[in-house]
Amino acid sequence: MSTPAPSFDAGPSGQTVLSDAAAQAGDSRARPPVSRSLLPSLAITSMVLFATYSGLISVLLPNQVAAIDETNKVSNLAIVSTVSFILTLFAQPLVGAFSDRTRSRMGKRAPWMIIGAAAGAVFLMGLSGLQSILWIAIFWATIQVSLNALQGPMTAIVPDRFPTSRRGVASAMVGIGTMAGSTIGVLVAGALASNAGLGYTVFGIAVLVATLLFVVFNRDFSSKDMPRTPFSWKQFFTGFWINPKENPDFAWAFAARFFFILGYFVVFAFQLFILTDYIGLSLTEANGSIGLVALSGMATTLISISLGGWWSDKIGKRKVFIYAATVFMVIGLAFPLVMPNMTGMFIMSAINGFGFGLYMACDTALMTEVLPGGGAAAGKDLGILNVATNIPQALSPAIAGILIGSLGGYPALFIFGMVCVVVAAFVLVPIKSVR
Protein backbone atom coordinates (compact mmCIF):
# COMPACT_ATOMS: atom_id res chain seq x y z
CA MET A 1 0.00 0.00 0.00
CA SER A 2 1.51 3.34 -1.03
CA THR A 3 1.81 6.24 1.36
CA PRO A 4 0.31 9.51 0.11
CA ALA A 5 2.50 12.60 -0.18
CA PRO A 6 2.28 14.86 2.88
CA SER A 7 0.02 17.87 2.81
CA PHE A 8 0.35 20.96 4.98
CA ASP A 9 -1.86 22.73 7.47
CA ALA A 10 -0.94 26.30 8.46
CA GLY A 11 -3.06 26.26 11.56
CA PRO A 12 -1.56 26.38 15.06
CA SER A 13 0.52 23.34 15.77
CA GLY A 14 -1.17 23.03 19.12
CA GLN A 15 -3.79 21.07 17.24
CA THR A 16 -1.27 18.32 16.65
CA VAL A 17 0.60 18.09 19.95
CA LEU A 18 -1.36 17.90 23.18
CA SER A 19 -0.09 18.78 26.63
CA ASP A 20 1.14 16.42 29.32
CA ALA A 21 -2.16 16.94 31.12
CA ALA A 22 -4.06 15.81 28.05
CA ALA A 23 -1.87 12.76 27.75
CA GLN A 24 -2.46 11.87 31.38
CA ALA A 25 -6.18 12.34 30.86
CA GLY A 26 -6.12 9.48 28.42
CA ASP A 27 -6.31 11.13 24.99
CA SER A 28 -4.71 8.45 22.83
CA ARG A 29 -3.83 10.99 20.17
CA ALA A 30 -1.91 13.20 22.63
CA ARG A 31 1.33 11.28 22.42
CA PRO A 32 2.14 8.05 20.57
CA PRO A 33 3.10 5.28 22.98
CA VAL A 34 6.80 5.06 23.79
CA SER A 35 7.96 1.70 22.49
CA ARG A 36 10.96 -0.10 23.93
CA SER A 37 12.87 0.65 20.76
CA LEU A 38 12.36 4.43 20.80
CA LEU A 39 15.10 5.42 23.27
CA PRO A 40 17.83 3.26 21.70
CA SER A 41 16.63 4.29 18.24
CA LEU A 42 17.05 7.97 19.14
CA ALA A 43 20.56 7.21 20.35
CA ILE A 44 21.52 5.20 17.25
CA THR A 45 20.09 7.66 14.72
CA SER A 46 21.70 10.59 16.55
CA MET A 47 24.97 8.67 16.59
CA VAL A 48 24.94 8.10 12.83
CA LEU A 49 23.88 11.67 12.08
CA PHE A 50 26.57 13.25 14.26
CA ALA A 51 29.18 10.76 13.10
CA THR A 52 28.54 12.17 9.64
CA TYR A 53 28.76 15.75 10.85
CA SER A 54 31.98 15.21 12.82
CA GLY A 55 33.66 12.96 10.27
CA LEU A 56 33.17 15.50 7.50
CA ILE A 57 33.81 18.67 9.50
CA SER A 58 36.87 17.39 11.39
CA VAL A 59 38.57 15.15 8.83
CA LEU A 60 37.24 14.65 5.30
CA LEU A 61 36.48 18.26 4.38
CA PRO A 62 39.76 19.65 5.82
CA ASN A 63 41.71 16.97 3.95
CA GLN A 64 39.87 17.68 0.70
CA VAL A 65 40.35 21.45 1.06
CA ALA A 66 44.04 21.10 1.97
CA ALA A 67 44.65 18.85 -1.05
CA ILE A 68 43.34 21.57 -3.37
CA ASP A 69 45.36 24.45 -1.87
CA GLU A 70 47.66 23.76 1.10
CA THR A 71 48.73 27.40 1.47
CA ASN A 72 45.21 28.78 1.83
CA LYS A 73 43.64 25.80 3.60
CA VAL A 74 42.53 27.73 6.73
CA SER A 75 40.77 30.51 4.82
CA ASN A 76 39.28 28.09 2.27
CA LEU A 77 37.90 25.83 5.01
CA ALA A 78 36.45 28.92 6.69
CA ILE A 79 34.77 29.89 3.40
CA VAL A 80 33.28 26.42 2.82
CA SER A 81 32.05 26.08 6.40
CA THR A 82 30.71 29.62 6.75
CA VAL A 83 28.85 29.66 3.43
CA SER A 84 27.22 26.30 4.10
CA PHE A 85 26.18 27.17 7.66
CA ILE A 86 24.75 30.54 6.63
CA LEU A 87 22.65 28.91 3.91
CA THR A 88 21.32 26.35 6.41
CA LEU A 89 20.55 28.71 9.30
CA PHE A 90 16.79 28.45 8.94
CA ALA A 91 16.53 24.95 7.52
CA GLN A 92 15.54 23.36 10.84
CA PRO A 93 12.80 25.84 11.86
CA LEU A 94 11.34 25.82 8.35
CA VAL A 95 11.29 22.04 8.08
CA GLY A 96 10.15 21.80 11.70
CA ALA A 97 7.22 24.10 10.97
CA PHE A 98 6.30 22.13 7.85
CA SER A 99 6.52 18.89 9.81
CA ASP A 100 4.16 20.34 12.47
CA ARG A 101 1.64 20.77 9.66
CA THR A 102 2.28 17.57 7.71
CA ARG A 103 -0.69 15.27 7.20
CA SER A 104 0.20 11.72 6.17
CA ARG A 105 -0.36 8.13 7.21
CA MET A 106 3.27 8.07 8.37
CA GLY A 107 2.65 10.91 10.82
CA LYS A 108 4.21 14.37 10.94
CA ARG A 109 7.92 13.74 11.28
CA ALA A 110 8.78 10.59 9.30
CA PRO A 111 8.26 11.95 5.75
CA TRP A 112 10.70 14.80 6.33
CA MET A 113 13.26 12.57 8.01
CA ILE A 114 13.26 10.24 5.00
CA ILE A 115 13.45 13.10 2.48
CA GLY A 116 16.35 14.70 4.34
CA ALA A 117 18.30 11.45 4.70
CA ALA A 118 17.84 10.48 1.05
CA ALA A 119 18.91 13.88 -0.32
CA GLY A 120 21.88 14.02 2.04
CA ALA A 121 23.05 10.56 0.97
CA VAL A 122 22.91 11.44 -2.74
CA PHE A 123 24.94 14.64 -2.39
CA LEU A 124 27.44 13.02 -0.02
CA MET A 125 28.26 10.46 -2.68
CA GLY A 126 28.94 13.25 -5.19
CA LEU A 127 31.09 15.39 -2.91
CA SER A 128 34.36 13.49 -3.16
CA GLY A 129 34.99 14.11 -6.85
CA LEU A 130 34.88 17.92 -6.61
CA GLN A 131 38.06 19.95 -7.13
CA SER A 132 36.59 23.45 -6.79
CA ILE A 133 36.17 25.25 -3.45
CA LEU A 134 33.00 26.85 -4.83
CA TRP A 135 31.38 23.52 -5.74
CA ILE A 136 32.48 21.94 -2.47
CA ALA A 137 30.74 24.82 -0.64
CA ILE A 138 27.56 24.35 -2.74
CA PHE A 139 27.43 20.59 -2.18
CA TRP A 140 28.25 20.89 1.53
CA ALA A 141 25.51 23.52 1.95
CA THR A 142 23.00 21.20 0.25
CA ILE A 143 24.09 18.32 2.47
CA GLN A 144 23.71 20.52 5.56
CA VAL A 145 20.18 21.54 4.55
CA SER A 146 19.27 17.90 3.94
CA LEU A 147 20.67 16.65 7.24
CA ASN A 148 18.94 19.52 9.06
CA ALA A 149 15.69 18.37 7.44
CA LEU A 150 16.32 15.04 9.17
CA GLN A 151 17.53 16.46 12.48
CA GLY A 152 14.78 19.05 13.05
CA PRO A 153 11.79 16.67 12.96
CA MET A 154 13.76 14.05 14.89
CA THR A 155 14.43 16.60 17.67
CA ALA A 156 10.69 17.29 17.90
CA ILE A 157 10.05 13.61 18.67
CA VAL A 158 11.21 14.17 22.27
CA PRO A 159 8.36 16.58 23.22
CA ASP A 160 5.99 14.72 20.86
CA ARG A 161 6.29 11.39 22.63
CA PHE A 162 7.79 11.90 26.09
CA PRO A 163 6.20 13.57 29.13
CA THR A 164 8.28 16.23 30.89
CA SER A 165 9.27 13.80 33.65
CA ARG A 166 11.06 11.53 31.15
CA ARG A 167 12.70 14.11 28.91
CA GLY A 168 15.95 14.09 30.86
CA VAL A 169 16.44 10.41 30.00
CA ALA A 170 15.39 11.04 26.38
CA SER A 171 17.78 14.00 26.21
CA ALA A 172 20.53 11.80 27.63
CA MET A 173 19.97 9.14 24.97
CA VAL A 174 20.19 11.77 22.24
CA GLY A 175 23.32 13.08 23.96
CA ILE A 176 24.87 9.62 24.16
CA GLY A 177 24.25 9.11 20.47
CA THR A 178 25.57 12.57 19.64
CA MET A 179 28.82 12.24 21.54
CA ALA A 180 29.43 8.60 20.57
CA GLY A 181 28.79 9.57 16.97
CA SER A 182 31.16 12.52 17.19
CA THR A 183 33.92 10.13 18.26
CA ILE A 184 33.08 7.28 15.91
CA GLY A 185 32.75 9.66 12.97
CA VAL A 186 36.25 11.03 13.51
CA LEU A 187 37.68 7.50 13.87
CA VAL A 188 35.98 6.25 10.69
CA ALA A 189 36.87 9.37 8.72
CA GLY A 190 40.49 9.22 9.88
CA ALA A 191 40.74 5.61 8.74
CA LEU A 192 39.21 6.48 5.34
CA ALA A 193 40.94 9.84 4.85
CA SER A 194 43.08 8.45 2.03
CA ASN A 195 39.95 7.36 0.13
CA ALA A 196 37.51 10.27 0.43
CA GLY A 197 35.05 8.75 -2.04
CA LEU A 198 34.59 5.66 0.10
CA GLY A 199 34.39 7.78 3.25
CA TYR A 200 31.61 10.02 1.94
CA THR A 201 29.72 7.00 0.56
CA VAL A 202 29.91 5.13 3.89
CA PHE A 203 28.46 8.09 5.78
CA GLY A 204 25.74 8.70 3.18
CA ILE A 205 24.52 5.10 3.21
CA ALA A 206 24.69 4.94 7.01
CA VAL A 207 22.47 8.02 7.40
CA LEU A 208 19.85 6.68 4.99
CA VAL A 209 19.75 3.18 6.51
CA ALA A 210 19.59 4.45 10.11
CA THR A 211 16.72 6.81 9.25
CA LEU A 212 14.70 4.15 7.46
CA LEU A 213 15.14 1.74 10.38
CA PHE A 214 14.07 4.45 12.84
CA VAL A 215 10.87 5.13 10.90
CA VAL A 216 10.05 1.43 10.49
CA PHE A 217 10.58 0.43 14.14
CA ASN A 218 9.10 3.58 15.72
CA ARG A 219 5.96 4.19 13.73
CA ASP A 220 4.02 7.35 14.52
CA PHE A 221 0.26 7.73 14.55
CA SER A 222 -1.29 8.84 11.28
CA SER A 223 -1.79 12.60 11.10
CA LYS A 224 -4.16 12.42 8.10
CA ASP A 225 -7.30 13.17 10.12
CA MET A 226 -5.90 15.85 12.40
CA PRO A 227 -7.76 19.19 12.19
CA ARG A 228 -6.91 21.64 9.42
CA THR A 229 -7.26 25.39 9.13
CA PRO A 230 -6.84 27.58 6.02
CA PHE A 231 -3.24 28.19 4.96
CA SER A 232 -1.82 31.70 5.41
CA TRP A 233 1.75 32.56 4.38
CA LYS A 234 1.64 35.65 6.62
CA GLN A 235 0.63 33.57 9.62
CA PHE A 236 3.21 30.96 8.71
CA PHE A 237 6.17 33.36 8.60
CA THR A 238 5.11 35.59 11.49
CA GLY A 239 5.04 32.41 13.57
CA PHE A 240 8.83 32.37 13.43
CA TRP A 241 9.03 35.52 15.54
CA ILE A 242 8.89 34.74 19.23
CA ASN A 243 8.73 37.90 21.31
CA PRO A 244 11.54 37.78 23.92
CA LYS A 245 9.55 40.05 26.25
CA GLU A 246 6.64 37.63 26.25
CA ASN A 247 8.89 34.53 26.31
CA PRO A 248 12.04 35.61 28.17
CA ASP A 249 13.07 32.09 29.19
CA PHE A 250 13.01 31.01 25.55
CA ALA A 251 15.23 33.98 24.63
CA TRP A 252 17.73 33.29 27.44
CA ALA A 253 17.87 29.60 26.48
CA PHE A 254 18.55 30.61 22.86
CA ALA A 255 21.43 32.88 23.96
CA ALA A 256 22.91 30.26 26.30
CA ARG A 257 23.01 27.60 23.60
CA PHE A 258 24.49 30.13 21.15
CA PHE A 259 27.49 30.92 23.34
CA PHE A 260 28.10 27.35 24.51
CA ILE A 261 28.10 25.95 20.97
CA LEU A 262 30.28 28.81 19.72
CA GLY A 263 32.85 28.07 22.42
CA TYR A 264 32.85 24.39 21.51
CA PHE A 265 32.91 24.66 17.71
CA VAL A 266 35.55 27.35 17.41
CA VAL A 267 37.99 24.66 18.60
CA PHE A 268 36.28 21.52 17.30
CA ALA A 269 36.08 22.63 13.66
CA PHE A 270 39.84 23.20 13.46
CA GLN A 271 41.10 20.14 15.34
CA LEU A 272 42.98 18.71 12.37
CA PHE A 273 44.85 21.95 11.76
CA ILE A 274 45.50 22.33 15.51
CA LEU A 275 47.28 18.98 15.41
CA THR A 276 49.33 19.88 12.32
CA ASP A 277 50.07 23.58 12.88
CA TYR A 278 50.00 23.92 16.70
CA ILE A 279 51.05 20.49 17.97
CA GLY A 280 53.39 19.90 15.01
CA LEU A 281 52.21 16.58 13.55
CA SER A 282 52.37 15.71 9.87
CA LEU A 283 49.05 15.44 8.04
CA THR A 284 49.30 11.64 8.03
CA GLU A 285 50.06 11.57 11.77
CA ALA A 286 47.20 13.99 12.45
CA ASN A 287 44.70 11.86 10.50
CA GLY A 288 45.72 8.88 12.62
CA SER A 289 45.75 10.79 15.92
CA ILE A 290 42.56 12.85 15.65
CA GLY A 291 40.42 9.75 16.20
CA LEU A 292 42.43 8.82 19.29
CA VAL A 293 41.94 12.32 20.69
CA ALA A 294 38.19 11.99 20.15
CA LEU A 295 38.21 8.49 21.64
CA SER A 296 39.91 9.74 24.81
CA GLY A 297 36.82 11.77 25.59
CA MET A 298 34.25 9.15 24.67
CA ALA A 299 34.30 7.18 27.94
CA THR A 300 33.98 10.28 30.11
CA THR A 301 31.23 11.61 27.86
CA LEU A 302 29.13 8.45 28.11
CA ILE A 303 29.53 8.41 31.89
CA SER A 304 28.51 12.04 32.34
CA ILE A 305 25.57 11.85 29.90
CA SER A 306 24.15 8.75 31.57
CA LEU A 307 24.65 10.14 35.05
CA GLY A 308 23.50 13.65 34.21
CA GLY A 309 20.26 12.67 32.47
CA TRP A 310 19.18 10.25 35.20
CA TRP A 311 20.17 12.59 38.05
CA SER A 312 18.55 15.60 36.38
CA ASP A 313 15.20 13.80 36.13
CA LYS A 314 15.51 12.51 39.69
CA ILE A 315 16.00 15.92 41.31
CA GLY A 316 14.02 17.89 38.72
CA LYS A 317 16.86 20.33 37.97
CA ARG A 318 18.63 21.17 34.71
CA LYS A 319 20.65 24.37 35.11
CA VAL A 320 23.04 23.16 37.80
CA PHE A 321 24.36 20.46 35.49
CA ILE A 322 25.04 23.00 32.76
CA TYR A 323 26.90 25.19 35.27
CA ALA A 324 29.03 22.18 36.17
CA ALA A 325 29.60 21.49 32.48
CA THR A 326 30.99 25.00 32.08
CA VAL A 327 33.58 24.44 34.80
CA PHE A 328 34.80 21.23 33.17
CA MET A 329 34.95 22.87 29.73
CA VAL A 330 37.04 25.78 30.97
CA ILE A 331 39.50 23.45 32.71
CA GLY A 332 39.74 21.22 29.66
CA LEU A 333 40.32 24.06 27.19
CA ALA A 334 43.14 25.38 29.36
CA PHE A 335 45.30 22.25 29.02
CA PRO A 336 46.56 22.77 25.42
CA LEU A 337 47.69 26.24 26.51
CA VAL A 338 49.93 24.93 29.28
CA MET A 339 50.74 21.62 27.56
CA PRO A 340 50.95 22.25 23.77
CA ASN A 341 51.51 18.59 22.96
CA MET A 342 49.52 15.42 22.42
CA THR A 343 49.26 14.81 26.17
CA GLY A 344 47.55 18.18 26.57
CA MET A 345 45.18 17.36 23.73
CA PHE A 346 44.27 13.98 25.25
CA ILE A 347 43.63 15.54 28.67
CA MET A 348 41.56 18.32 27.11
CA SER A 349 39.45 15.77 25.24
CA ALA A 350 38.81 13.69 28.36
CA ILE A 351 37.81 16.64 30.55
CA ASN A 352 35.82 18.36 27.80
CA GLY A 353 34.09 15.07 27.12
CA PHE A 354 32.79 14.93 30.67
CA GLY A 355 31.70 18.57 30.57
CA PHE A 356 30.04 18.42 27.18
CA GLY A 357 28.32 15.19 28.21
CA LEU A 358 26.72 16.94 31.18
CA TYR A 359 25.62 19.72 28.87
CA MET A 360 24.12 17.36 26.29
CA ALA A 361 22.32 15.36 28.99
CA CYS A 362 20.31 18.36 30.16
CA ASP A 363 20.29 20.92 27.36
CA THR A 364 17.62 19.27 25.20
CA ALA A 365 15.41 18.67 28.23
CA LEU A 366 15.78 22.30 29.30
CA MET A 367 14.94 23.51 25.80
CA THR A 368 11.71 21.50 25.67
CA GLU A 369 10.62 23.09 28.97
CA VAL A 370 10.96 26.72 27.79
CA LEU A 371 8.97 26.31 24.55
CA PRO A 372 6.12 28.85 24.14
CA GLY A 373 2.69 27.39 24.72
CA GLY A 374 4.05 24.30 26.43
CA GLY A 375 5.45 22.94 23.17
CA ALA A 376 2.37 23.44 21.00
CA ALA A 377 4.57 24.14 17.95
CA ALA A 378 7.45 21.91 18.99
CA GLY A 379 8.86 21.26 15.52
CA LYS A 380 9.07 24.96 14.62
CA ASP A 381 10.16 26.24 18.04
CA LEU A 382 12.87 23.61 18.54
CA GLY A 383 13.98 24.44 15.02
CA ILE A 384 14.30 28.08 16.04
CA LEU A 385 16.34 27.05 19.08
CA ASN A 386 18.53 24.98 16.77
CA VAL A 387 19.31 28.20 14.90
CA ALA A 388 21.27 28.93 18.09
CA THR A 389 23.34 25.89 17.12
CA ASN A 390 23.65 26.78 13.45
CA ILE A 391 24.60 30.46 13.84
CA PRO A 392 27.68 29.81 16.00
CA GLN A 393 28.66 26.98 13.66
CA ALA A 394 28.39 29.49 10.81
CA LEU A 395 30.43 32.08 12.67
CA SER A 396 33.07 29.81 14.22
CA PRO A 397 35.18 29.21 11.06
CA ALA A 398 35.37 32.94 10.30
CA ILE A 399 36.11 33.78 13.93
CA ALA A 400 38.72 31.03 14.09
CA GLY A 401 40.35 32.33 10.92
CA ILE A 402 40.62 35.82 12.43
CA LEU A 403 41.93 34.49 15.75
CA ILE A 404 44.53 32.28 14.07
CA GLY A 405 45.61 34.83 11.50
CA SER A 406 45.55 38.09 13.45
CA LEU A 407 44.92 37.66 17.16
CA GLY A 408 47.51 35.31 18.56
CA GLY A 409 47.23 32.09 16.57
CA TYR A 410 45.84 28.80 17.86
CA PRO A 411 46.13 29.66 21.60
CA ALA A 412 43.53 32.37 21.00
CA LEU A 413 41.03 29.66 19.98
CA PHE A 414 41.19 28.02 23.40
CA ILE A 415 40.92 31.32 25.27
CA PHE A 416 37.97 32.42 23.16
CA GLY A 417 36.26 29.07 23.76
CA MET A 418 36.64 29.42 27.54
CA VAL A 419 35.14 32.91 27.52
CA CYS A 420 32.14 31.78 25.46
CA VAL A 421 31.14 28.87 27.69
CA VAL A 422 31.40 31.06 30.79
CA VAL A 423 29.11 33.63 29.17
CA ALA A 424 26.67 30.80 28.34
CA ALA A 425 26.48 29.83 32.01
CA PHE A 426 25.73 33.39 33.13
CA VAL A 427 23.01 33.74 30.48
CA LEU A 428 21.17 30.75 31.96
CA VAL A 429 20.78 32.42 35.37
CA PRO A 430 17.70 34.57 34.51
CA ILE A 431 15.64 31.55 33.36
CA LYS A 432 12.79 31.18 35.85
CA SER A 433 10.62 28.35 34.54
CA VAL A 434 13.38 25.71 34.79
CA ARG A 435 15.44 25.02 37.89
N, C-alpha and C positions, 0 to 999 in steps of 0.2 A: 504494500500500500504506500503510495507516494505521500510525502509531506508537503502541504501547500506552502507557497512562499509567504513570508511574514508580511502582515500589514501593520499600519501604524495608527495609534490613537493619541492625539495631542492633548487629551484631557489630563487632569492631575494624576500623577502616578500613585497617589494615595488610594486610588481605586484598585490598584493591583497588588499592594503590599499592606496587609493589615497589621495592627499593633500587637504587642505582646499580650495585652489584655484580651484582644479579640481571639488570639490563638488559644489562650487559656480558657476562654469561654466555649471553645469547642468548634469554632468555624473551621471546617476542614480545608477551606480554600485559603486560610490565613497564612499558612506556612507549610510547604510540602514536608512530609515526614523525613526525619533525618535517618537515613539508612546507615548501616554499619560501615559501608564503603565510602561515605561522604568525606569524613575527616581524612583518612589516608589518601583519598583521591585528590583532595585539595592540596595535600602536601606533595604528592607526586607530580601533579600538573604544574604547581608552582615551581617545583624543582627543575622540571624540564624547561619551563619558560625562562627562568632566571639563569639556568645553565647556558641557554642560548645568548641571553643578554651579556653575561659576564665573559663567556668564551669569545664572543665577537669583539666586545669593547676592550677587553684586556689583552687579547692575544692576536686573533686573526686579522682584525682591521689594522692595528698598529704594524703588524708584519707586512701586510699588503701595501700600506701607505709608505712604509720605509723602503720597500723594494722598488717603488716607483721613483722616489726622490729622497735619498738618505739625508741630504743636507737640510731640507726643509720639512722633515718629517713631523716636528712638533707643531708647526703652524698648519701644515696640511691636515693632520689629525684633528686639530682644533676646528678647522673649517668643516670637515666632514661631519664631526660630531655636533657642532653648533647648528649647522644648517638643518640636519636631520631632526634634532630635538626641537628647534623652533617650529618646523613644519608639523610636528606631532603634538604640540602643546595642548591642543583642544580635542585631540582624537578621542581620549577616554571619556570626557564629559558628553561629547556629541554621541558617541556610540552608546554610552550609558543611558542617555536620554531616549535614544531610539529603542534600546532594549526594554526600557520601562514601558514603552508603548507598543511593543511587538505583540502581535496576535497570531499564534501558530499552535499546532498540536504538540510541538516540541517545547512549548513554554516561551518565556521571554528571553532567556539568556542564551540558550543552546544555539540558535541559528547564527547569532553574531560570533560566538566562540568558534564555530566551524568555519565560517567565512574568513575570519581573521587568521586562523591557523593555516588554512589552505593557501591564501594569498601570500602569507609570510613564507611558507615552504617553497612556493614557486620562485619567488624573488631571491630567496637565499641560495637556491641552486644556480641562479644566474649571476650571482655576485662575484664569484671567484675569477671569472674570465676577464674582468674589466681592468683596463690599464689607464684610465682617466680619472683624476680626482673628482671631476664634475660628475661623471656617471656613477662613481662609487657613492658620492653624496646623494644622488637621486635614488639609487637602489636602496641605500641604507635608510633613507627617509621613508620610502614605501614600506620597507620591512618593519620599521618602527611603528608606522600607522597601523599596519596589519596586526602586529603583536599587541598593540594597545587595544585594538578591537577585540582581541581575545581576553586581555587582562581586565579591562573595565567591567564587562558583564560578569566575569568570574569573581571579581572582588565583591560585587553586589550580592553574590550568593550567600555571604556570611549573614547580613541582616535579613535577607529573604528567608532563610531556613533555620536560623538559630535564634533562640530567645537571648535577651541581654545577659542572663546568668551564665550562658555557655559560650559567649563570644570570646572570652579570654582564651579558652582552649582552642577554639576555631582559629583565632588569631595566631596562637602559638604554632598550630599545624601549618598554616600558611608561612609563618616565619621559619619553621624548620625546613620546609621545602625550599624557601627562598635562599637561605644561607647554605644549605647543602648543595643546592643547584649552583650557587655562585662559586663554590669550591670545585665541584665536579666539572663545571663548564670550563674553568681555567685549566684543570688537569687534562681534560679531553682535547681542548684546543691546543695546549702546549705539545701534546703528543702528536697532533696532526698538523702542526704549524708548517711543516715542510710540504704538505699536500693540502693547500687551502681548499681546492675543489671538493675533496672528500670531507674535509671538516665542515664546510658550509652545508653539504648534502646531509651529513649525519644529523646536524642540528635541525635542519628543515624537516626531515622525516620524523624525527623524535617529537617535535612540537605537534605535528599533524596527528600522529598515532596517539599520543597522550591525550589530546583534546577529544578525539573520537571515542576513546575508551572512557573518558570522564562522562561524556554525554550519554553513552550507552548504559553505564552502570549506575548513573545517578539521575535517572529520568525525572524531569520536572512535570508538574501538572500542566495540562493544556491551558493556554491562555485565550483560546479562540472565542470563548463565550463571555469573557470579561467585559464589563461595560465600556462603551465608547462615547466620546463626545466629539463635536465637530473640530476639525483640524484648523489651527490658527498659527501661521508662521510667527506673528508678533508675540503671541503667548508663548510659543516654543522658545524663541530666542531671549525674551525677557526673563524666562525662567532660569537662565544661567546667571543672572545677577542676584546675589544673596546679600542683602543689606547687612553690613557688619554691625550697625547700631542695633538692629533688631535681633541679630544672631551673633553676639560678640564671641561666644565660645567657639563657634565655627570659624570665625576669623582668626582667633588666637591659635587654634589648632592648625589652620592653614599655614600661618607664619612659623609655628614651631617645626612643622615637617619641612618647610622650605629651608630653614637654616640647618637643620640636622642633616638633611640629604646633601645640601651644598658642601658642608664640612666633610662628609664621607666621600663624595664623588670627586672632589677636587684632587684627592689623592688616589682614589681607586682607578680612575680613568687613565692615569699615567704611570701605573705600576711597572709596566714593561720598560719604559724609558727611565724610571727611577733606578731600576736594577742595572741598566746599561750605562747611564750617564752620571748617576749619583753614587751607586755602589761600585761600579766599575767592571761589571761582567760583560762578556761578549754577548752578541745577540743569541747565539746558540745556547750559551750557558743560561741566559736569562729566560729563554723559552722553556728550558728544563727546570729552572728553579722557581718560576712564578707559580706553578702548580703546588710545589712544596710549601711555599709561603702561604698560599690559600689554605692548604691542608692543615697547617699548624694552628689555624684558627677554627677549624671545623668542629673539633671535639668540644672546645669551650663554648662555641656558639650553640651547639645542640643541647648542652647542659643548661645554659642560661635560658634558652627559649623554653625548654620543657619546664624548668623550675619557675620561671617568671610567669608563664601563662597560667599554670595551676595555682600558684600562690596569689596572683592578681585576682582570679575568680574567687578564691577562698576568702580573702580579706576585703574584697570589693573595692580595691584601689588600683589606679593605673599610673598616676603621675609620679609617685615615689620611685617606681621602677625606671621611669625614663630619666629622672634625676640621677639615679645610680648609674644608668648607662652613660650619662654625660661624663661622670667622674672617670669611669674606665676608659672612655674614648680619649679623653685628654691625656691620661697617663700613657696609653698606648702610642698615641701620635708623638709623644715626646721622645720615645726611645730612638728612632732613627736620627734625631738631632744629636743625641749624646753618644750614640753608637752607630755611626754611618757605615755599617757592614751588614753581612747577612744575618748575624746574630741579632742585631737590632731590628731587622725586618721580621725575623721569626717571632721575637718577643712582642713587637707591635701587633702582628697578626693575631697572636694568641689572646692578648689583652683586649684588642679591639673586637675580636670575635665574641668574647663574653659580653662586652658592652653593647655591641650592635644586636646581639641575641636578645638581651633584655629589652632593648628598644622595639625590636620586631615583635616580641611576644605581646606587648601591650599597646603598641601604636594603633594597629588596625581596630582593636577593641575600643580604644578611646575615640577614634574617628567615628565609629558607628554610633557612639553615644552623644555626639554633638551635632548630629544631622538635624536640619530644620524639620519640624513636623514629625519628629520621632522616626524619621527614615522613610517618609511617604514616597519620596522620589529618590530612593537609594542609589539606583544606577547613575542618575545624573549627578547627584550631590557627591557621591564618592568619586565620580569622575572629575568633578571640580577640585576636590581635595587632592586627587592624583596629579592635577596640574602643579601642585606644590612639590611634587616629585619631578615632574618633567622640566619645569622652569630651571631649577638649579642644575639639572643634568645638562640643559641647554647652555647655561652660563658657565659651568665649571671648566670646559675646555678652553674657552676664551680667557677666563680668569687665570687658569693655570698657565696659559701661554704668556700672559703679562707678568705673572709672578716669576716664572722661570727666566724669561728674557730680560726683565727690567728691574725686578724688585727683590733680588737676592738669590735667585736660582731655586733649586729643589727644596732647600730648607724652608723657604717661605711657604711652600705648599702645606707643610705640617703645621706651621704656626697659624696659618689662615684656617686650616681645618679645626684646630683647637678652639679658636675664637668663635667660629660658627656654631659648634655644638654647645658651647657655653651660652651663647645668645639664645639658642633654641630652648634650653632649660628655663631661662628666665621668662621667655615668652609664654611658657605653659602656666606660670603662676596665676595669672588672672582668670583662668578657666574655673567656673563655679559649679557647673553641672556634673563634673566628673571629679572624683577625689584622687 
